[in-house]
Each structure stands twice: as C-alpha cells, then as structure tokens.
Amino acid sequence: MKKYFKLLSVVIASVMLFTACKSTSVGKSVATVNGEDIPYEEYLKKLEVFKFQLDSIYGEDIWKEKAPNTDETILQHFKGEILNKVIDDKIISQEAKKQSVTADESKVNEYFEQSKKSIDENETLKKYYEDNKIDDNFIRSMIQEDVVKMALQDKYSKENEVTQEEVDKYYEEHKSEYSSEKVKASHIIILTTENGSDMSAEKQEEAKKKIDEIYEKIQAGESFEELAKQYSQDGSKDSGGDLGYFSKGEMVKEFSDVAFNMNVGEISKPFKTQFGYHIVKVTDKKSETEEEKAKAKEYIKNMLQEQKFSEYIENLKKDAKIEKHEDAIANVEKDIKPVELNKKEETTEQTGEDNNANKDEQQAQTEENKTQDTQNK
C-alpha cells in the first residue's frame, strides 16, 4: 500500500494538471477500441500531463529537442506514444468490466483521504488545483481507475502465478546482477592499452613477458604486495594492488570469472582482459546470506509477474479491434497550453519552506538512477 500511495501521490500532487482549451478537435475521438470511442479531450489531457512532467524537470525547451533515433521532436514523437497509452488504458478498463473486476471502495476512500491531506498541506499546490478546477470528483475518479487496474493485475497474477522454478532459473541466469556475494582481491596489472587504444603487437608481447616474470617471482616466494607496488600499472599499486570488495557484475567478465572461482589466499596465473595482463590474489570473500538471496528472489518474482501482466495486455491489444484517428491529433500542439505552477507571493515573513516543498515535489517526480563508478581492471 505504501508503495502504491507513494507513486499515486507523485502523480496526483504533481502531474494531473488540466488546462481549459478550445479546439476544432473537441468532440472528436482519437481512437475507437472494440467499438468504444476515446474522446480527444481525454487524449489531450494525458498529453498535457506528460508535458507538465517534462516542463517541471527540464523546462519547455525540451519539447523542441530531437527524440532519440528519430528526426521527430520529442513532442511529435510522444503524440504517438500517448495515443498508444490511452488505447492501452481503454483495453485494461474494458477487460476489467468483462471480468467483473471493480474497485475496492475502502481502498479508494483511504487513498483519496491520504491524497487530500497531502494536497491540503501544500498551499501552493492547493491553489493551483483550485485555479485549474481539479476537484474532488476528478481526483477520486483517477484513484478509482488505478485501483481497478491494480485489482485486475492482482486477479491475473493469482491465476497465472510465477513459479519458483521460473524465479530460480532467472536468478541463476542473472546471478551477477542480483547476488550480493563479494570478493576482496588484489591484483598486479601490466597494461596492453594506451590512451584507450590497444598497444602494438610488439608492446603487448613485452607486457606478456613482464607479467610472466612477475609471476615467477611470486612463485619463488616474493611478496605479492611488494611486487604490486613495484610493477603494477594502475592506481591500486600504492596499496599493494588492493581493489577492495566488489561484486561479480562490477568487474569485466574475464576478471570476475577468475576472482570468483578462487579460494581465499589463492593467487591466479597470469590472464588477459581488455585492459592488460593480470595476476590476482583473493584476500577475502563475503558470501550471500539466505536473507539477501530471499529478498533478491522476491524482487525477481514481482518483476516477472509484472512482465507476464504486460504480455497479457499486449495479447489483448493484438486481439482488439483498434482504429486510430490520427487526423484528430495532427495539430494537437496548438491546444497545449503553457503550464505554470502558481507561486505564493514572497513576504518578509516567509521562511523558505515553500521553496523546499517545491524542491521535494520536483525530486518526487524523478526516479534517481544511482550508479556506482567502478574501475574495471
């Protein structure tokens, strides 16, 4: 429930923004799905919702930029994308009615009250809703639509549950992505690249001879750490080649395959990656706990269940009779109004809390993709 409300509140509190407009397309439909029309007004509002999202994050100029892998602008491209979305929404609604799936009114009431509370606590947002005639009936109808969609997905998932065998198979095939097993290792590297390009064959042969000589010194009993400090050709040399702990997916495959198949204290024979020749010494291992594995598999199960439901909707779409009336949206750009949040007038008594609230809303609209830069050696 918390996950749902978090997503729902972001949508309601920041992007369900409707602008009044007059259009030559008013009264027309943008598509007909199994004999049921989708009004132009519904399509326009959803396009405006998406436009507001991008306006809030990137500014209005984003719409003039080119969409990836196309000559269209982002606005032109998403005219078609939003048309597909309203068609999908209609198919889901029709299927829910066909299967007698309805909204749990207690959930609708609960989410509605939570949403109203969050709106009432933000004076700027509340005024914006009032100015744009976004009333309680509208908010409740959108919540009800989402609850019906959730109910249909729950029903489908119970009837088409992902098996444990499917989860285990996916986990094993993508173990490097989900396993929390870690290795701590040190290495010695003799590079075979320079400024991002491969060295000449002659220089690479010299690198191979050098790593073999170092390996012989190790076999003769010389200190791995001291040899790393003396010969290794990357930043880890100052710490005796120590790379710290890393998971399998953090290193290139050739390196991980060697390190994760060694015992603690073991030293590898020289091997090559795209960066050069390495010798690796494993100094510690952290095994994945059963609790961590269970959490990973639960995540995978939910993901696979989502995929099954998406495939189910795609199959419904293939079987549906769909007519797109693209002429109705040909000039939709003319009906999209600039959307600006109403801001409270600043006074000497303001504490800056409104600005912080606006920042929090903006952060809630974006999904922060956290990446960890790892030096793949």
C-alpha positions as CSV (number, residue, x, y, z in Angstrom):
1,M,0.0,0.0,0.0
2,K,2.8,2.4,0.9
3,K,4.5,1.8,-2.5
4,Y,1.2,2.4,-4.3
5,F,0.5,5.6,-2.4
6,K,4.0,6.9,-3.0
7,L,3.6,6.5,-6.7
8,L,0.0,7.7,-6.7
9,S,0.7,10.8,-4.6
10,V,3.5,11.8,-7.1
11,V,1.1,11.6,-9.9
12,I,-1.8,13.4,-8.2
13,A,0.4,16.0,-6.5
14,S,2.4,17.0,-9.5
15,V,1.2,15.9,-12.9
16,M,-2.6,15.7,-13.0
17,L,-2.8,19.2,-14.4
18,F,-5.5,20.1,-16.8
19,T,-5.8,23.3,-18.9
20,A,-9.0,24.5,-20.4
21,C,-8.9,24.8,-24.2
22,K,-11.0,25.3,-27.3
23,S,-10.2,23.1,-30.2
24,T,-11.5,22.2,-33.6
25,S,-11.0,18.6,-32.5
26,V,-13.3,18.9,-29.4
27,G,-16.0,16.3,-29.7
28,K,-13.9,14.0,-31.9
29,S,-12.3,10.7,-30.9
30,V,-8.7,9.9,-31.3
31,A,-9.3,6.2,-31.4
32,T,-12.0,3.5,-31.3
33,V,-11.3,0.4,-29.3
34,N,-13.7,-2.5,-29.7
35,G,-16.4,0.0,-30.7
36,E,-15.8,2.4,-27.8
37,D,-14.5,5.9,-28.6
38,I,-11.7,7.6,-26.8
39,P,-12.5,11.3,-26.7
40,Y,-10.0,13.8,-28.0
41,E,-10.3,15.7,-24.6
42,E,-9.0,12.6,-22.7
43,Y,-6.1,12.2,-25.1
44,L,-5.2,15.9,-24.8
45,K,-5.3,15.9,-21.0
46,K,-2.9,12.9,-20.8
47,L,-0.6,14.6,-23.3
48,E,-0.7,17.7,-21.2
49,V,0.1,15.6,-18.1
50,F,3.2,14.2,-19.7
51,K,4.2,17.7,-21.0
52,F,3.9,19.1,-17.5
53,Q,6.2,16.4,-16.1
54,L,9.0,17.3,-18.6
55,D,8.3,21.1,-18.2
56,S,8.8,20.8,-14.5
57,I,12.1,18.9,-14.8
58,Y,13.7,20.2,-17.9
59,G,11.8,23.3,-18.9
60,E,9.7,24.0,-22.0
61,D,12.6,23.9,-24.4
62,I,12.8,20.1,-24.0
63,W,9.9,19.7,-26.5
64,K,11.9,21.3,-29.3
65,E,14.7,18.7,-28.9
66,K,15.0,15.7,-31.2
67,A,13.8,12.4,-29.9
68,P,16.4,9.6,-29.8
69,N,16.8,7.6,-33.1
70,T,14.3,9.8,-35.0
71,D,14.1,13.1,-36.8
72,E,11.0,14.0,-34.9
73,T,10.9,16.4,-32.0
74,I,10.1,15.0,-28.6
75,L,6.6,16.4,-28.7
76,Q,5.9,14.9,-32.2
77,H,7.3,11.6,-31.0
78,F,5.2,11.4,-27.9
79,K,2.0,12.4,-29.6
80,G,2.0,8.8,-30.9
81,E,3.3,7.4,-27.6
82,I,0.4,9.0,-25.7
83,L,-2.1,7.7,-28.2
84,N,-0.8,4.2,-27.6
85,K,-1.1,4.8,-23.9
86,V,-4.8,5.9,-23.9
87,I,-5.6,2.9,-26.1
88,D,-3.9,0.6,-23.5
89,D,-5.8,2.2,-20.7
90,K,-9.1,1.6,-22.5
91,I,-8.3,-2.0,-23.1
92,I,-7.5,-2.5,-19.5
93,S,-10.7,-0.8,-18.5
94,Q,-12.7,-3.0,-20.9
95,E,-11.1,-6.2,-19.7
96,A,-11.8,-5.3,-16.1
97,K,-15.5,-4.8,-16.8
98,K,-15.6,-8.1,-18.8
99,Q,-14.2,-9.9,-15.8
100,S,-16.4,-8.0,-13.3
101,V,-13.4,-6.5,-11.6
102,T,-14.3,-3.5,-9.6
103,A,-12.6,-1.0,-7.3
104,D,-12.4,-1.7,-3.6
105,E,-14.2,1.4,-2.3
106,S,-12.4,1.2,1.1
107,K,-9.1,1.5,-0.7
108,V,-10.4,4.3,-2.9
109,N,-11.5,6.2,0.2
110,E,-8.3,5.5,2.0
111,Y,-6.1,6.7,-0.9
112,F,-8.4,9.6,-1.5
113,E,-8.1,10.9,2.1
114,Q,-4.3,10.5,2.0
115,S,-4.1,12.4,-1.2
116,K,-6.4,15.2,0.0
117,K,-4.3,15.5,3.1
118,S,-1.1,15.9,1.1
119,I,-2.8,18.5,-1.1
120,D,-4.2,20.5,1.8
121,E,-0.8,20.6,3.4
122,N,0.6,22.4,0.4
123,E,-1.0,25.8,-0.1
124,T,0.7,26.4,-3.5
125,L,-0.5,23.1,-4.9
126,K,-4.0,23.5,-3.4
127,K,-4.4,26.9,-5.0
128,Y,-3.2,25.5,-8.3
129,Y,-5.8,22.8,-8.2
130,E,-8.5,25.3,-7.4
131,D,-7.4,27.6,-10.3
132,N,-7.4,24.6,-12.7
133,K,-10.7,23.2,-11.5
134,I,-9.2,19.9,-10.4
135,D,-11.9,19.0,-7.9
136,D,-12.5,16.1,-5.5
137,N,-14.6,14.2,-8.1
138,F,-11.8,14.2,-10.6
139,I,-9.2,13.1,-8.0
140,R,-11.4,10.3,-6.8
141,S,-12.1,9.1,-10.4
142,M,-8.4,8.8,-11.1
143,I,-7.8,6.9,-7.9
144,Q,-10.7,4.6,-8.7
145,E,-9.2,3.9,-12.2
146,D,-5.9,3.0,-10.6
147,V,-7.4,0.7,-8.0
148,V,-9.4,-1.1,-10.7
149,K,-6.2,-1.6,-12.7
150,M,-4.4,-2.9,-9.6
151,A,-7.3,-5.3,-8.9
152,L,-7.2,-6.7,-12.4
153,Q,-3.5,-7.3,-12.2
154,D,-3.9,-9.0,-8.8
155,K,-6.5,-11.3,-10.2
156,Y,-4.4,-12.2,-13.2
157,S,-1.3,-12.8,-11.1
158,K,-3.2,-15.2,-8.8
159,E,-4.4,-17.1,-11.8
160,N,-1.0,-17.0,-13.6
161,E,1.5,-17.1,-10.8
162,V,5.2,-17.1,-11.5
163,T,6.6,-20.4,-10.3
164,Q,9.5,-20.9,-8.0
165,E,11.3,-22.7,-10.9
166,E,11.0,-19.6,-13.1
167,V,12.4,-17.4,-10.3
168,D,15.3,-19.8,-9.6
169,K,16.1,-20.1,-13.3
170,Y,16.1,-16.3,-13.8
171,Y,18.2,-15.8,-10.6
172,E,20.9,-18.3,-11.8
173,E,21.0,-16.8,-15.3
174,H,21.4,-13.3,-13.9
175,K,23.2,-14.0,-10.7
176,S,25.8,-11.3,-11.2
177,E,23.1,-8.7,-11.2
178,Y,21.3,-9.9,-8.1
179,S,23.8,-11.8,-5.9
180,S,25.3,-9.9,-3.0
181,E,28.3,-12.2,-2.9
182,K,31.5,-10.2,-2.8
183,V,35.2,-10.8,-3.2
184,K,38.1,-8.8,-1.9
185,A,41.2,-9.1,-4.1
186,S,44.5,-7.5,-5.0
187,H,46.0,-7.6,-8.5
188,I,49.0,-6.7,-10.5
189,I,48.4,-5.4,-14.0
190,I,50.7,-4.8,-16.9
191,L,48.7,-2.7,-19.4
192,T,48.2,-3.5,-23.0
193,T,46.3,-0.3,-23.8
194,E,47.4,3.3,-24.1
195,N,45.1,6.3,-24.2
196,G,42.1,4.0,-24.8
197,S,43.7,2.1,-27.7
198,D,45.5,-1.3,-28.0
199,M,49.2,-1.2,-28.0
200,S,51.2,-2.6,-30.9
201,A,51.6,-6.4,-31.0
202,E,55.3,-5.9,-30.1
203,K,54.4,-4.0,-26.9
204,Q,51.7,-6.5,-26.0
205,E,54.3,-9.3,-26.2
206,E,56.6,-7.3,-24.0
207,A,53.7,-6.9,-21.5
208,K,53.1,-10.7,-21.6
209,K,56.8,-11.4,-20.8
210,K,56.8,-8.9,-18.0
211,I,53.7,-10.4,-16.3
212,D,55.3,-13.9,-16.6
213,E,58.4,-12.7,-15.0
214,I,56.4,-11.2,-12.1
215,Y,54.5,-14.5,-11.7
216,E,57.8,-16.4,-11.4
217,K,58.9,-14.0,-8.7
218,I,55.7,-14.8,-6.8
219,Q,56.2,-18.5,-7.2
220,A,59.7,-18.0,-5.8
221,G,58.3,-16.6,-2.6
222,E,58.5,-12.8,-3.2
223,S,55.7,-10.7,-1.6
224,F,52.7,-10.1,-3.8
225,E,52.1,-6.7,-2.3
226,E,55.6,-5.5,-2.8
227,L,55.7,-6.7,-6.4
228,A,52.4,-4.9,-7.0
229,K,53.9,-1.7,-5.6
230,Q,56.9,-2.1,-7.8
231,Y,55.4,-3.3,-11.1
232,S,51.7,-2.8,-11.3
233,Q,50.5,-0.1,-13.7
234,D,47.3,1.3,-12.1
235,G,46.3,3.4,-9.1
236,S,46.0,0.3,-6.8
237,K,49.8,-0.2,-6.8
238,D,50.3,2.2,-3.9
239,S,48.1,-0.1,-1.7
240,G,49.8,-3.3,-2.8
241,G,47.2,-3.9,-5.6
242,D,44.3,-3.9,-3.2
243,L,41.0,-3.4,-5.0
244,G,38.7,-3.8,-2.0
245,Y,35.4,-5.7,-2.1
246,F,33.5,-6.0,-5.3
247,S,30.5,-7.9,-6.7
248,K,30.7,-10.0,-9.8
249,G,29.0,-7.5,-12.0
250,E,31.3,-4.7,-11.1
251,M,34.3,-6.1,-13.0
252,V,34.7,-7.2,-16.6
253,K,33.7,-10.9,-17.1
254,E,37.2,-12.3,-17.6
255,F,38.3,-10.7,-14.3
256,S,35.2,-11.8,-12.3
257,D,35.4,-15.3,-13.7
258,V,38.9,-15.8,-12.3
259,A,38.4,-14.0,-8.9
260,F,35.1,-15.6,-8.0
261,N,36.4,-19.1,-8.7
262,M,39.4,-18.8,-6.4
263,N,39.8,-19.6,-2.7
264,V,40.9,-17.0,-0.1
265,G,44.7,-16.8,-0.2
266,E,45.0,-18.2,-3.7
267,I,47.0,-16.5,-6.4
268,S,46.0,-16.8,-10.1
269,K,48.2,-17.5,-13.1
270,P,48.5,-14.5,-15.5
271,F,45.4,-13.9,-17.6
272,K,44.3,-11.2,-20.0
273,T,41.4,-8.8,-20.1
274,Q,40.7,-5.8,-22.4
275,F,43.0,-3.7,-20.2
276,G,46.0,-5.9,-19.9
277,Y,47.6,-8.9,-18.2
278,H,46.7,-9.5,-14.6
279,I,47.7,-11.6,-11.6
280,V,45.0,-11.8,-8.9
281,K,45.2,-12.6,-5.2
282,V,41.9,-13.2,-3.4
283,T,42.2,-12.0,0.2
284,D,38.6,-12.4,1.5
285,K,35.1,-13.4,0.5
286,K,31.7,-12.4,1.7
287,S,29.0,-15.0,1.0
288,E,25.4,-14.0,0.2
289,T,23.2,-14.6,3.2
290,E,19.9,-16.5,2.8
291,E,18.0,-13.4,3.7
292,E,19.7,-11.4,0.9
293,K,19.0,-14.2,-1.5
294,A,15.4,-14.4,-0.5
295,K,15.0,-10.6,-1.0
296,A,16.5,-10.8,-4.4
297,K,14.2,-13.7,-5.5
298,E,11.2,-11.8,-4.2
299,Y,12.1,-8.9,-6.3
300,I,12.6,-11.1,-9.3
301,K,9.2,-12.8,-8.7
302,N,7.5,-9.4,-8.7
303,M,9.4,-8.3,-11.8
304,L,8.5,-11.5,-13.7
305,Q,4.8,-11.1,-12.6
306,E,4.8,-7.6,-14.0
307,Q,6.2,-8.9,-17.3
308,K,3.5,-11.5,-17.5
309,F,0.8,-9.0,-17.0
310,S,2.3,-6.7,-19.6
311,E,2.4,-9.6,-22.1
312,Y,-1.2,-10.3,-21.2
313,I,-2.2,-6.8,-22.0
314,E,-0.2,-6.9,-25.3
315,N,-2.1,-10.0,-26.3
316,L,-5.4,-8.3,-25.5
317,K,-4.3,-5.4,-27.7
318,K,-3.5,-7.7,-30.6
319,D,-7.0,-9.3,-30.4
320,A,-8.7,-5.9,-30.1
321,K,-10.3,-4.0,-32.9
322,I,-8.5,-0.7,-32.8
323,E,-9.0,2.2,-35.1
324,K,-6.7,5.2,-34.7
325,H,-8.0,8.6,-35.8
326,E,-4.6,10.3,-36.2
327,D,-6.0,13.2,-38.1
328,A,-7.7,14.3,-34.8
329,I,-4.3,14.8,-33.2
330,A,-2.4,16.2,-36.2
331,N,-2.4,19.7,-34.8
332,V,-2.7,18.9,-31.1
333,E,0.3,21.2,-30.4
334,K,-2.0,24.2,-30.8
335,D,-4.2,23.1,-28.0
336,I,-1.4,22.5,-25.4
337,K,-1.2,25.5,-23.1
338,P,1.9,26.5,-21.2
339,V,1.5,25.1,-17.6
340,E,3.0,27.1,-14.7
341,L,2.6,26.5,-11.0
342,N,1.0,29.4,-9.1
343,K,3.6,30.6,-6.6
344,K,2.8,32.3,-3.3
345,E,3.9,35.9,-3.1
346,E,7.0,36.2,-1.2
347,T,6.9,38.3,2.0
348,T,9.4,39.2,4.6
349,E,7.8,36.6,6.9
350,Q,8.4,33.7,4.6
351,T,10.8,31.1,5.9
352,G,11.6,29.4,2.6
353,E,9.6,26.4,3.5
354,D,7.5,26.7,0.3
355,N,10.7,26.6,-1.8
356,N,11.8,23.5,0.0
357,A,8.4,21.9,-0.6
358,N,8.6,22.7,-4.3
359,K,12.0,21.1,-4.5
360,D,10.7,18.0,-2.7
361,E,7.9,17.7,-5.2
362,Q,10.3,18.0,-8.1
363,Q,12.5,15.3,-6.6
364,A,9.5,13.1,-6.2
365,Q,8.7,13.4,-9.9
366,T,12.1,12.0,-11.0
367,E,13.4,8.5,-10.3
368,E,17.0,8.8,-9.2
369,N,19.2,6.3,-11.0
370,K,22.1,5.7,-8.8
371,T,25.1,4.3,-10.5
372,Q,28.4,3.4,-8.9
373,D,31.5,4.1,-10.9
374,T,33.8,1.2,-10.7
375,Q,37.3,1.0,-12.2
376,N,37.2,-2.3,-14.2
377,K,40.5,-3.8,-14.2
